[in-house]
Amino acid sequence: MEYTTLGDTGTTVSRICIGTNTFGGDAPWHLSADEAQAVVDTAIDNGINFFDTANNYNTGASERVLGDALDGYDVDRQVVATKVYFQMDESDPNSGGLSRKAIETQLEASLDRLGMETIDLYQIHRWDDATPIAETLSALTDAVRRGRVRYLGASSMWAHQFAEAVHAAELGDYEPFVTMQNHYNLAYREEEREMVPFCEARGIGVIPWSPLARGFLTRPYDEVEATVRGETDDNLKRRLATYATEGGREINARVAELADERGMKMAQVALAWLLHQDAVDAPIVGARKPEYVEDAVEALDVDLSDSELAWLAEPYEPVPVSGHS
């Protein structure tokens, strides 16, 4: 396993983070508690110490299942991240957003589901137009100073919004954001225009979600929807349509070609490309099976030349911004 620091902090994390959006829930592609345990066990056995979840993933089930899966381990050796923003209860408007009330209430609920006293990385899941950023930053800073949270992060939003939040934190002497979890992969590179350069300039770690483009970069294009999730998840179908536009199909073909030449899996080539990007700390891999965890770990050993990196990226053309909502 390779390790890096979490953004500009001194905390060490594995260069692969396990995403847990599939933990719990009742969709055909979701993992049972036993299946999730196998994924977590394999991750830890391979040196992974970084796990990401969110309060709204399967309405809290992901946090609960992850907490249970980590229960047999020394939790102080793991780095656990979760998020807040999306509404948890349709009958309660204060169960979502980034107001002080929402943050304090949802933080305690997340800690309870995870079975932890402190969350390592607490992330705002989106930008909240309805709440002044100073109120959000004040509530988050209080959580850090109470010892309920160690570090703060953010997830997908416009670069100007994140810049506003970072600047407000500096001016108000609030706790800083140390990471940005954004939508970034070989088939979706709109983040390279503003967000990635901003994070690099500020020493903010990039921990991309959907590093394998929801499976688009793991199999030839004509097989992409030939999975249970590909056949049944309408949201996934919309995302795949974005990846397949413009140069996406050619990128898919080049990933397949290079994987065949190098005797490896497409997912490993695509993940290796992202790991070669200087701004990226740890891609968040949503592994549904233990063997997928092992594949991701092996991608750390894939050395792509400058010419291979450029050749894989060359067909890319701009696509509509995706992932901010």
N, C-alpha and C positions, 0 to 999 in steps of 0.2 A: 504494500500500500504506500502511496505517496501522500504527504500531508502538506498543508499550507496554513497560513493564518486566516482567521475570519476577518476579512477586510483588512483594515489598518490596526487591528487589535493584536494582542499577544496570545489569543486563544487559538489552539491548533485544531484543525478539522481535516478529515480525510478529503481527498480530491474527488471523491464520489459521495454524493449525498443521496440517501434513499427517500424518495417521495412516497407518501402514504395515502394518496387520494383514493386508492382502491381498497383501503382497509375498511372493513365493516360495510354496511349497506346491503341492499338486496338486488342490485342489478346483476345480470349474468356475468359480468367481468369483475365484480367485486370479490375480495378475498374474505374467506371465513377467518375466524380467530386462529385456527390451526394453520391455515395457509399463510397468514401474515406472520405467525411465529416462525415458520420455516424460513421466510424471507429475512426476517430480522436476525435469526440465528446465523444464517449464511453470511449476512453482511458483517456481523461482529466477528465471526470466525475469519473473515478476510481482511480484518483491520479497519472496516468502516466504523466511524464513530459519530456520524452526522446524519440526523433524521429530521425530516420536515413534514409538518401536518398543518391543519387549520381548523378553527372551531366549526366552520361550516361544512367541512368534508363529511358527507353523509350524516349531517346534522349532529355532529359530535362523536359519531361512532368511530371515526378514524383516530381521534385523540384517545378514546377509551381503549381501543384495540392496541394501539401503539404503546400506551402506558402499561397495559397488561403484558405485552410481549417483552418489554424491557424490565419487568418486575424482578426477574430472576438474575439480573445483572446489577453491577454497581453503577447506578445511574449517574454518579459523579464522573464516570469515565466517558459518558456519552454527551453529545451536544445536541440538544433538542430545540427545534424551532417550531413555532406555531404562528397563527395570524388572527387578526380581528378586522371586521368591517361588515361583512354580509349579514343580513338580518336572519336571526335564528328562530324567531317566532313571529309568524305573520300577524298575530293578534297584538303584538307588543312592538310599537315603532321604536322603542328605545333598546331593542335587542340587536340593533345593527347600527352602522355608522361609526363615527370616531369622536363622539362627544365624551366628556369625562364620565358620565353615567354609564354609557355603553362600554367603554374601555374597562372601567373598574369592575363592572358586573361580569362581563365576558371573560376577563382575565381570571377571576376567581373560579368561574365555571371550567375554564380550560385547565387550570391547575388541579382542580378536583378530578376531572376526567383522566388526566395524565398521571395522577397520583404523585405529584411532585410539589415541592415547596417553592421552587424557582424555575422559571423558564429561561433557557440560555439566550435565545434570540426571539424577540417578540416583534412581529412585523405588521404594519398596516397593509391590509390586503389590496386596497385601492385608495384613491383620493376621495375625500368627502367634501363636496361642494357646500354642504349645509352647515359645516362646522368650521369655525375659524381655526387656522392651523396652530395658533398659539394655545388654544384650549387643548387640542390634541397633544401637542408637545408637552404641555404642563402635566397632563395626566400620565403620559408615558414616562416622563422624567420622575414623577413621584413614585411610579411603580419600580423604577430602577433603584431609587434611593431608599425604598422600603425593603429592598432585597427580594422582591417578587419577580424581577426581570433583571438579566445581566446586560444584554445589549439590545439595541433597537435596529430594526430593518424596515424596508418598504418593499412593495411589490408593484406590479405593472401600473404605470400612469404616464402622462406626458412628461417629457424631460423638463419643461418649464415649471410644472407643478412640483416635481422633486427638487428642482433647484430652489424654488421658493421655500420649501420645507427645510432644506439644508441651511439656507441663508437665515431663516427665522430662528433655527436652533442655535446658530452661531451668535446672532444678535441678542437673543434672550437668555443665553447661558443655559440652554437646555441640553439634555443628553443628545449626542449626535446619532445619526443613522450610519451604521457601519456596513450595511449590505443593501443591494438592490436585487430582488428576485424578479426577473423579467422574462418575456417571451423571446427566446433567442436560439436559433439552430441554423444549420446549413441551408435550410429551405425557407427560413424567415429571418432576414437580417436587417429589418428596418431600424432596429435598436442601434445599429452601428452609426447612424446619422448623428444622433445627439446624446442618447442616454449612455452608451458605452464610453464615448470620449469624456463625458462629464464625470462618470464614476472613476475613470482612470486618473483624471486630473485631481480628484478629491481623495484618492486613496480608498474609495468605497468598493468593497468586493462585489463582484457580479456572480450570482448563483442562479443560472438560467433554469426556468421550467420548460417542459416539453423539449428537451435537448434532442430527442429522436423524432420530433415532429409528429407526435401521436402515432408512431408506427410507420409513417410515410417513408422514413429513411431506413427501415429495417427489412424491407422486402421489395421485390420488383413492383413497379407501379400497378401492373394488372392483377396483383395479388393483395394490394393494400387493404381492400375492404373484405377480404376473405377471412375474416375473424368474427368471433361472436360480437365484439364491440363494434367492429366496422359495419356489421350488418344491422345493428340495433340502436346505435347511439347517434341521434340526429345532430347533436352538437359536434360530435367527432366528424361526421360527414361534412359539415360546414367548414370545419378547420382544414380537413383534407382538401377541400375544394380550393382553399386559399393556397395551400402548398403546391397544388398541381398546376396553378396558373403560371403564365410567363415562362421562366426558365426552370421551373420546378421539376418537370418530367425529365429534362436533360440531366439535372443534378442527380435525381434518383438513378438514372441510367449510369452515370459516372461512378456513383457510390457502389453500385452493383458490379461494375466492371473492375474497379480497383480492388474490391473485396475478393473477387474471383482470382485476380492476378496475385494477390498477397496471401491467399488461402485463409481468409478470415471472414467473419460475418459482417454484413452491411452495417449493423448497429455499431460494431466496433470501429469501423472506418468513420462513420458520422460522429460518434462520440469523441474519437481521437482528434478530429478536425476542431471540435469545440474546445477540447483540452489544450490545444495548441494556441488558442487565442489568449494573449497576455492578460486581458482584463478579467478572465474567468477564473474564479476560485474553485468552485465545485458544481458541476451540473447536477440537477436534481433528477435522478433516474427513478421512474415509477415502475420498478421491476415487479412483475406479477408472479414470477417463479424463481426459485433459488438459482437455477442455472443462468437466468438473466442477470442476476447479481454478479455471478462469476464472469460472465461475458463482459460486463461493464468494468470490472476490476482489471481484466486482461487488456482492455483498451488503453490503460495507462502505459502499457509497454509498447504500444504502436507508435513508431517514429515516422511521421510523414515529412517528406522533404518539402522545401519551399515551393518547388514546381508542382508537387502533388497537391499541396494546399491551395495553390492558385488555380490549378486545373479543376479541382472540385468546386470552387467558388465561382469560377468564370461565367457560367451560364445565368447566374442570378440576375433578375430584373426586379424593379420595385413592385411591391404588391400593396394592397390596402392595409393600413395599420390594423392589427388584430391583437386582442388580449387586454385592452384597457378597461373593459367592462365585464 
